[in-house]
């Protein structure tokens, strides 16, 4: 059975006044049915640009300049605007990072939720409203009827996030992209959101592409993990190998910044330096200025591609981390 989503050598650029931002640089990955795939990395790594490219929602100054995005075998890069409109909201959905900004401030929550169902089904507005209220109830909203008549600016950040989730989940999409869905909510709501996403994946056999910078969320949710840096996927592996034996120095460095219950006395190590400028990007590995294992080869040769280190474990590195 073909994967739900297959990205092949994707490249995304944004034109800005002082040059071109190379946001995604040759990313390739596959997403299977019912799989939770986490893309993790620092801010500015290109994670959100990847999500927007898949959904066909890049801003006017952004464009896919290379590669393919296959959704159920259909290339979304060359698909018509009408075909993408039919897919968005029904077969694939995106939960935006900033829920309050993503909602329309001059429309009620009910108007925005029912629009998704009316667009992609034969239900009338009354029936669609009932479905939306039930979805809000499932997501823990205490008074769904009142919520339907509220405006986004009257709601808290957590309530807006629940509304965005309801909008994304109401049609039971085959692919859900969740962009930093837990970044602006408290830990109680975070646990509720993650549990709901697990239920969606299990009950509807939906694939979830979860974008985050929180390794705790990764540990709780992921089946496979892709580590992204400066627009490149530098490591892909199943969950346990990423945490137990990371092979790329960037992944290893990220994990050194985290406290561990099994090593209470261990001194945390800050990740030195800053991510590179994606406008003036060089051909060498972008992690070289921050890498504790950089070789002369890393500075002289082009960025390495992903190589299989062990079964189902790939890393893009000339000098990967070794283990006894």
PENOR-V603299 format. One record per residue. N is the residue number from 1. RES is the residue in one letter. SS is DSSP state (h for helix, s for strand, l for the rest). OMEGA is omega in whole degrees, -180 to 180 (none if undefined). D_CENTER is the distance of its C-alpha to the mean C-alpha in whole Angstrom. Layout:
N&RES&SS&OMEGA&D_CENTER, N&RES&SS&OMEGA&D_CENTER
This chain:
1&X&l&-178&23, 2&X&l&179&21, 3&X&l&176&17, 4&X&l&-178&15, 5&X&s&175&13, 6&X&s&179&14, 7&X&s&-176&13, 8&X&s&173&17, 9&X&s&-175&17, 10&X&s&177&15, 11&X&s&-179&16, 12&X&s&180&15, 13&X&s&175&18, 14&X&s&177&19, 15&X&s&179&22, 16&X&s&-175&24, 17&X&l&-176&27, 18&X&l&176&28, 19&X&s&-179&26, 20&X&s&177&23, 21&X&s&178&19, 22&X&s&-169&18, 23&X&s&179&14, 24&X&s&-171&13, 25&X&s&174&16, 26&X&s&-179&16, 27&X&s&175&13, 28&X&s&176&14, 29&X&s&175&12, 30&X&s&-179&13, 31&X&s&-178&12, 32&X&l&176&15, 33&X&l&177&16, 34&X&l&-178&16, 35&X&l&171&13, 36&X&s&-180&10, 37&X&s&-180&8, 38&X&s&172&7, 39&X&s&-173&6, 40&X&s&178&8, 41&X&l&180&10, 42&X&l&174&12, 43&X&l&-179&12, 44&X&l&-179&13, 45&X&l&-179&11, 46&X&l&-176&10, 47&X&h&-179&6, 48&X&h&177&7, 49&X&h&176&9, 50&X&h&-180&8, 51&X&h&-179&6, 52&X&h&179&9, 53&X&h&179&11, 54&X&h&-178&10, 55&X&h&-177&11, 56&X&l&-176&14, 57&X&l&177&14, 58&X&l&178&15, 59&X&l&-174&17, 60&X&l&-179&21, 61&X&l&-180&21, 62&X&s&180&18, 63&X&s&170&18, 64&X&s&-176&17, 65&X&s&178&20, 66&X&s&177&20, 67&X&s&-178&18, 68&X&s&174&18, 69&X&s&-176&15, 70&X&s&176&17, 71&X&s&-173&16, 72&X&l&176&19, 73&X&l&-179&21, 74&X&s&-179&20, 75&X&s&-178&19, 76&X&l&180&17, 77&X&l&-178&18, 78&X&l&-179&22, 79&X&l&180&22, 80&X&l&178&24, 81&X&h&-180&22, 82&X&h&178&24, 83&X&h&178&22, 84&X&h&179&19, 85&X&h&179&20, 86&X&h&-180&21, 87&X&h&-175&18, 88&X&s&-180&16, 89&X&l&-179&16, 90&X&l&-177&18, 91&X&l&177&17, 92&X&s&-176&13, 93&X&s&179&12, 94&X&s&171&9, 95&X&s&-174&9, 96&X&l&-178&10, 97&X&l&-179&9, 98&X&l&-174&13, 99&X&h&-177&15, 100&X&h&179&18, 101&X&h&-177&18, 102&X&h&180&16, 103&X&l&179&19, 104&X&l&-174&22, 105&X&l&-176&25, 106&X&l&175&28, 107&X&l&178&27, 108&X&s&177&27, 109&X&h&179&25, 110&X&h&179&27, 111&X&h&-177&27, 112&X&h&179&23, 113&X&h&-177&22, 114&X&h&179&25, 115&X&h&-180&25, 116&X&h&-177&22, 117&X&h&-179&24, 118&X&h&-179&27, 119&X&h&-171&25, 120&X&h&178&24, 121&X&l&180&27, 122&X&l&-179&31, 123&X&l&174&31, 124&X&l&-174&33, 125&X&h&-179&32, 126&X&h&179&33, 127&X&h&179&32, 128&X&h&178&28, 129&X&h&178&29, 130&X&h&178&30, 131&X&h&-179&27, 132&X&h&178&25, 133&X&h&178&27, 134&X&h&178&27, 135&X&h&177&23, 136&X&h&179&23, 137&X&h&178&26, 138&X&h&-179&23, 139&X&l&173&21, 140&X&l&176&24, 141&X&l&-171&25, 142&X&l&-178&29, 143&X&l&-175&30, 144&X&h&-179&28, 145&X&h&178&31, 146&X&h&180&31, 147&X&h&-178&28, 148&X&h&-179&28, 149&X&l&-178&30, 150&X&l&174&29, 151&X&s&-176&27, 152&X&h&-176&24, 153&X&h&177&26, 154&X&h&-174&28, 155&X&l&175&25, 156&X&l&178&23, 157&X&h&179&20, 158&X&h&178&19, 159&X&h&177&21, 160&X&h&180&19, 161&X&h&177&16, 162&X&h&179&18, 163&X&h&179&19, 164&X&h&177&15, 165&X&h&178&14, 166&X&h&180&18, 167&X&h&-178&17, 168&X&h&-172&14, 169&X&h&-168&16, 170&X&l&179&19, 171&X&l&179&20, 172&X&l&-174&18, 173&X&l&175&16, 174&X&l&179&15, 175&X&s&175&11, 176&X&s&175&9, 177&X&s&-179&6, 178&X&s&-175&5, 179&X&s&179&5, 180&X&l&-171&7, 181&X&l&-178&9, 182&X&l&-171&12, 183&X&l&-174&12, 184&X&l&-178&15, 185&X&l&-180&17, 186&X&l&-172&20, 187&X&h&179&19, 188&X&h&178&21, 189&X&h&178&19, 190&X&h&180&16, 191&X&h&179&18, 192&X&h&-179&18, 193&X&h&-179&15, 194&X&h&178&14, 195&X&h&179&17, 196&X&h&178&17, 197&X&h&177&13, 198&X&h&179&15, 199&X&h&179&18, 200&X&h&-179&16, 201&X&h&-177&15, 202&X&h&-172&19, 203&X&h&-177&21, 204&X&h&-178&19, 205&X&l&-180&18, 206&X&l&172&15, 207&X&s&-179&12, 208&X&s&172&9, 209&X&s&-173&5, 210&X&s&-179&4, 211&X&s&-176&3, 212&X&s&170&6, 213&X&l&-174&10, 214&X&l&-178&12, 215&X&h&175&13, 216&X&h&176&15, 217&X&h&178&12, 218&X&h&-179&11, 219&X&h&-177&15, 220&X&h&-168&15, 221&X&h&-162&12, 222&X&l&163&12, 223&X&l&173&14, 224&X&s&-176&13, 225&X&s&171&11, 226&X&s&180&10, 227&X&s&-174&11, 228&X&s&179&11, 229&X&s&176&13, 230&X&l&178&15, 231&X&l&-180&13, 232&X&s&166&14, 233&X&s&-175&13, 234&X&s&178&15, 235&X&s&175&15, 236&X&s&179&14, 237&X&s&171&16, 238&X&s&-171&16, 239&X&h&-173&16, 240&X&h&178&19, 241&X&h&179&20, 242&X&h&-178&17, 243&X&h&-174&19, 244&X&h&-178&22, 245&X&l&177&23, 246&X&l&-176&20, 247&X&l&179&22, 248&X&l&-180&20, 249&X&h&178&22, 250&X&h&178&19, 251&X&h&178&17, 252&X&h&-179&21, 253&X&h&177&21, 254&X&h&-177&18, 255&X&h&178&19, 256&X&h&180&23, 257&X&l&-174&22, 258&X&l&173&21, 259&X&l&-179&24, 260&X&l&179&25, 261&X&h&-178&27, 262&X&h&178&29, 263&X&h&-172&30, 264&X&l&-178&31, 265&X&l&-177&33, 266&X&l&178&31, 267&X&l&180&30, 268&X&l&-179&27, 269&X&l&179&26, 270&X&l&176&24, 271&X&l&-173&22, 272&X&l&176&25, 273&X&l&-179&24, 274&X&l&177&22, 275&X&l&-176&19, 276&X&l&174&21, 277&X&l&-177&21, 278&X&l&173&19, 279&X&l&180&22, 280&X&l&-175&25, 281&X&l&-180&23, 282&X&l&-179&25, 283&X&l&-179&26, 284&X&l&178&26, 285&X&l&-176&23, 286&X&l&-178&21, 287&X&l&-175&21, 288&X&h&-177&25, 289&X&h&-177&26, 290&X&h&-169&24, 291&X&l&177&25, 292&X&l&-176&28, 293&X&l&-175&28, 294&X&l&176&29, 295&X&l&174&31, 296&X&h&179&33, 297&X&h&-179&32, 298&X&h&-178&28, 299&X&h&-173&30, 300&X&h&-175&32, 301&X&l&-180&30, 302&X&l&179&27, 303&X&l&-179&23, 304&X&l&173&23, 305&X&l&179&21, 306&X&l&176&20, 307&X&s&-179&23, 308&X&s&-179&23, 309&X&s&172&24, 310&X&s&179&25, 311&X&l&179&24, 312&X&l&179&20, 313&X&s&-178&20, 314&X&s&175&19, 315&X&s&179&19, 316&X&l&-174&20, 317&X&l&175&23, 318&X&l&-177&27, 319&X&l&-175&28, 320&X&l&176&25, 321&X&l&-179&26, 322&X&l&180&29, 323&X&l&-180&30, 324&X&l&none&33
